[in-house]
Amino acid sequence: MPADSSSLPGNGKTVCVTGAGGFIASWIVKLLLDRGYSVKGTVRNPDDPKNAHLRALEGAEERLTLCKADLLDYQSLREAISGCQGVFHTASPVTDDPEQMVEPAVDGTKYVINAAAEAKVRRVVFTSSIGAVYMDPSRSPDTVVDESCWSDLEFCKNTKNWYCYGKTDVALAHILVFENPAASGRYLCAESVLHRGEVVEILAKLFPDYPVPTKCSDEKNPRAKPYKFSCQKLKDLGLKFTPAKQCLYETVTSLQEKGHLALPAPKLQDQEPVKIQSS
């Protein structure tokens, strides 16, 4: 942390992040610590090795507390949220069983909101999914999807799409809406929409030495026209999206650096990093 920590936006403030060990939540915790906040992160088991990466973050030793809590245990949430000025609610079950996903997600969110209200928390940032706005068969593909749109619940039920029924850019978006006093309501965070076929095409061009598939199993049918998403509300808060191609490139190079993906040829070791500009 910089020597003059008093100038950081989070100096002297404590916030709670539910489901702190999750992917998005972990990045939120990191950015919050970087900005000077003290963080209380809820996890099922603070001693679980899966949460070790949180304790290794810069500033964690001084300003991160991992609280044992369960989404359906109201008392544990009350204790975690007590004394906080804000809550980032990211915890949610993900399963194909609606009884194990939708109801716990709804009830858990109610508990978080109630606990936040009881603690007189002024702002709650809730992480949802693009699935909350995307699934509507009656919507024209030419429609620009924005925060006023909702998925069709009956369609999601009938197709058993429980994920949509219950539902470094994403993390920053959370911070921006928390720190901006004028921010309210829903914020879409989707830089672009790619068909899986487009994903493999991009990967094949960026990493031609890997055996990347060139077609998807559903390519025998014409690709459906993707919706266009409006993220103007977030852009107005100052969020600059990372291009999808850059995300894919950095994902692969990160897997290489961490040893999860073998280098296909020695020449890649000396390859200059790629920087992709937004189109």
C-alpha positions in Angstrom: 0.0 0.0 0.0 1.3 3.5 -0.7 2.8 5.4 2.2 0.0 8.0 2.2 -2.9 5.6 2.6 -5.2 8.4 3.9 -5.7 9.5 0.3 -7.2 6.2 -0.7 -11.0 6.0 -1.2 -11.4 3.1 1.3 -9.3 4.5 4.1 -11.1 4.0 7.4 -14.0 2.1 5.8 -15.0 -1.5 6.4 -17.1 -3.5 3.8 -18.3 -7.1 3.6 -17.9 -9.4 0.6 -20.1 -12.5 0.7 -18.7 -15.7 -0.8 -15.2 -14.1 -0.7 -13.4 -17.2 -2.0 -15.3 -17.1 -5.3 -13.6 -16.0 -8.6 -15.3 -12.6 -9.0 -15.4 -12.0 -5.2 -11.7 -12.7 -4.8 -11.0 -9.9 -7.3 -13.3 -7.6 -5.5 -11.5 -8.3 -2.3 -8.2 -7.6 -4.0 -9.3 -4.3 -5.4 -10.9 -3.3 -2.2 -7.7 -3.9 -0.3 -5.7 -2.0 -3.0 -8.0 0.9 -2.4 -7.5 1.0 1.3 -10.7 -0.7 2.6 -10.8 -3.1 5.5 -12.7 -6.2 4.3 -14.8 -8.8 6.1 -15.2 -11.7 3.7 -17.7 -14.5 4.4 -16.6 -18.1 3.6 -17.9 -21.4 4.8 -14.6 -22.4 6.4 -11.9 -19.7 7.0 -9.3 -22.5 7.4 -10.0 -24.2 4.1 -6.9 -24.2 1.9 -9.1 -23.0 -1.0 -9.1 -19.6 0.7 -5.3 -19.3 1.1 -5.1 -17.0 -1.9 -7.1 -14.4 0.0 -4.7 -14.3 2.9 -1.8 -13.9 0.5 -3.2 -10.7 -0.9 -1.3 -7.4 -0.2 -2.9 -5.8 2.8 -4.8 -8.9 3.8 -2.8 -9.4 7.0 -3.8 -6.0 8.3 -7.2 -5.5 6.8 -8.9 -8.8 5.8 -11.0 -10.8 8.2 -12.5 -14.1 7.0 -15.8 -14.8 8.7 -17.4 -18.2 8.9 -20.9 -17.7 7.5 -23.6 -19.6 5.6 -26.0 -17.9 3.2 -29.0 -19.4 5.0 -27.7 -18.7 8.5 -29.0 -15.2 9.3 -27.1 -14.8 12.5 -23.8 -15.6 10.9 -24.5 -12.9 8.2 -25.5 -10.4 10.8 -22.2 -10.9 12.6 -20.2 -10.5 9.4 -22.1 -7.4 8.2 -22.1 -5.7 11.6 -19.9 -2.6 11.6 -19.7 -2.4 7.8 -20.4 0.6 5.6 -21.1 -1.5 2.5 -21.9 -5.0 1.3 -20.9 -6.8 -1.9 -23.2 -9.8 -2.2 -21.6 -12.3 -4.6 -22.4 -15.6 -2.9 -25.0 -17.8 -4.6 -25.5 -21.6 -5.2 -25.1 -22.9 -8.7 -26.7 -26.2 -9.6 -29.2 -27.7 -12.0 -31.6 -28.5 -9.2 -34.0 -25.5 -8.8 -34.8 -26.4 -5.2 -31.0 -26.2 -4.4 -30.4 -23.1 -6.4 -33.3 -20.7 -6.8 -34.9 -20.8 -3.3 -31.5 -20.7 -1.4 -30.3 -17.8 -3.7 -33.5 -15.8 -3.1 -33.7 -16.6 0.7 -30.0 -15.9 1.1 -30.2 -12.6 -0.7 -33.2 -11.6 1.5 -31.1 -12.4 4.6 -28.2 -10.3 3.4 -30.5 -7.4 2.6 -32.2 -7.6 6.0 -28.9 -8.0 7.8 -27.5 -5.0 6.0 -30.6 -2.9 6.8 -30.3 -3.9 10.5 -26.7 -2.8 10.5 -27.7 0.5 8.8 -25.5 -0.3 5.8 -25.9 2.5 3.2 -25.2 0.6 0.1 -25.4 -3.0 -1.1 -24.0 -4.1 -4.4 -25.5 -7.4 -5.7 -23.8 -9.6 -8.3 -26.3 -11.1 -10.7 -25.8 -12.6 -14.2 -26.4 -11.7 -17.8 -28.9 -14.6 -17.6 -31.2 -12.2 -15.7 -31.8 -10.2 -18.9 -30.9 -12.5 -21.8 -33.6 -15.2 -22.0 -36.7 -13.9 -23.8 -37.7 -15.7 -27.0 -40.2 -13.0 -27.9 -37.5 -10.3 -28.0 -36.2 -9.2 -31.4 -32.5 -10.0 -32.0 -32.2 -6.3 -33.1 -33.2 -5.2 -29.6 -30.4 -3.5 -27.7 -30.5 -5.2 -24.2 -30.2 -2.8 -21.3 -30.9 -2.6 -17.6 -34.7 -2.4 -18.2 -34.8 -5.9 -19.7 -35.7 -9.1 -17.9 -35.5 -12.8 -18.8 -38.9 -14.5 -19.4 -39.4 -16.6 -16.2 -42.0 -18.9 -17.7 -39.6 -19.6 -20.6 -36.8 -20.4 -18.2 -39.0 -22.7 -16.2 -40.2 -24.6 -19.3 -36.7 -25.0 -20.7 -35.4 -25.8 -17.2 -32.8 -23.0 -17.5 -32.5 -22.5 -13.8 -29.2 -20.6 -14.0 -31.0 -17.8 -15.9 -34.1 -18.1 -13.8 -32.2 -17.6 -10.6 -29.7 -15.1 -11.5 -10.6 -7.4 -13.6 -13.7 -5.5 -15.3 -16.5 -7.1 -13.3 -14.7 -6.5 -10.0 -14.0 -2.9 -10.8 -17.6 -2.4 -11.9 -18.6 -3.4 -8.4 -16.2 -0.9 -6.8 -17.4 1.9 -9.1 -21.1 1.5 -8.3 -20.3 1.3 -4.6 -18.1 4.4 -4.5 -20.3 6.6 -6.7 -23.1 8.2 -4.5 -25.3 8.7 -7.6 -25.2 5.0 -8.7 -28.4 3.1 -8.3 -30.4 0.3 -9.9 -29.1 -2.3 -12.3 -25.8 -2.1 -14.3 -25.0 -4.4 -17.3 -21.4 -5.5 -17.5 -20.8 -7.2 -20.9 -18.0 -6.0 -23.2 -19.2 -8.1 -26.1 -21.2 -11.2 -27.1 -19.3 -14.0 -28.7 -20.5 -17.3 -30.1 -18.3 -20.2 -29.0 -17.3 -20.6 -32.6 -15.9 -17.1 -32.6 -14.0 -17.9 -29.4 -12.2 -20.8 -31.0 -11.5 -18.7 -34.1 -9.9 -16.0 -32.0 -7.8 -18.6 -30.0 -6.7 -20.3 -33.2 -5.4 -16.9 -34.6 -3.7 -15.9 -31.3 -2.2 -19.3 -30.6 -1.8 -21.1 -34.0 0.5 -23.7 -32.5 -2.2 -25.2 -30.3 -4.6 -27.8 -31.6 -7.6 -25.5 -31.3 -10.9 -26.8 -32.8 -12.1 -24.9 -35.9 -15.8 -25.7 -35.6 -18.4 -26.2 -33.0 -20.9 -29.1 -32.8 -23.8 -26.8 -33.7 -22.2 -25.2 -36.7 -24.4 -27.2 -39.1 -27.1 -24.6 -38.3 -26.8 -20.9 -39.0 -25.5 -18.9 -36.0 -28.3 -17.0 -34.2 -27.8 -13.3 -34.3 -26.5 -12.2 -30.9 -28.1 -9.5 -28.9 -26.4 -6.2 -28.5 -25.9 -5.0 -24.9 -25.8 -1.4 -23.8 -23.3 -0.9 -21.0 -23.5 2.9 -21.2 -24.4 3.3 -17.5 -21.1 1.6 -16.4 -19.1 3.6 -19.0 -20.6 6.8 -17.6 -19.1 5.8 -14.2 -15.7 5.5 -15.9 -15.4 1.8 -16.6 -13.2 1.0 -19.6 -13.8 -2.5 -20.8 -11.0 -4.9 -21.7 -11.6 -6.3 -25.2 -12.7 -9.9 -25.3 -9.7 -10.8 -27.5 -7.4 -9.4 -24.8 -9.2 -11.4 -22.1 -8.7 -14.6 -24.1 -5.1 -13.9 -24.8 -4.3 -13.1 -21.1 -6.2 -16.2 -20.0 -4.1 -18.5 -22.1 -0.8 -16.8 -21.2 -1.8 -16.9 -17.5 -2.4 -20.7 -17.8 1.0 -21.0 -19.4 2.8 -19.0 -16.7 1.2 -21.0 -13.9 2.1 -24.3 -15.6 -1.5 -25.4 -16.3 -0.9 -25.3 -20.1 2.3 -26.5 -21.8 4.1 -24.2 -24.1 3.7 -25.6 -27.7 7.1 -24.3 -28.9 10.1 -22.6 -27.3 9.6 -19.5 -29.5 6.5 -18.6 -27.3 8.8 -18.0 -24.3 10.3 -15.0 -26.0 7.1 -13.7 -27.6 6.2 -10.1 -26.8 2.9 -9.6 -24.9 0.0 -8.8 -27.2 -2.1 -5.6 -26.5 -5.4 -5.5 -28.3 -7.3 -2.2 -28.8 -11.0 -1.9 -28.4 -12.8 -1.9 -31.8 
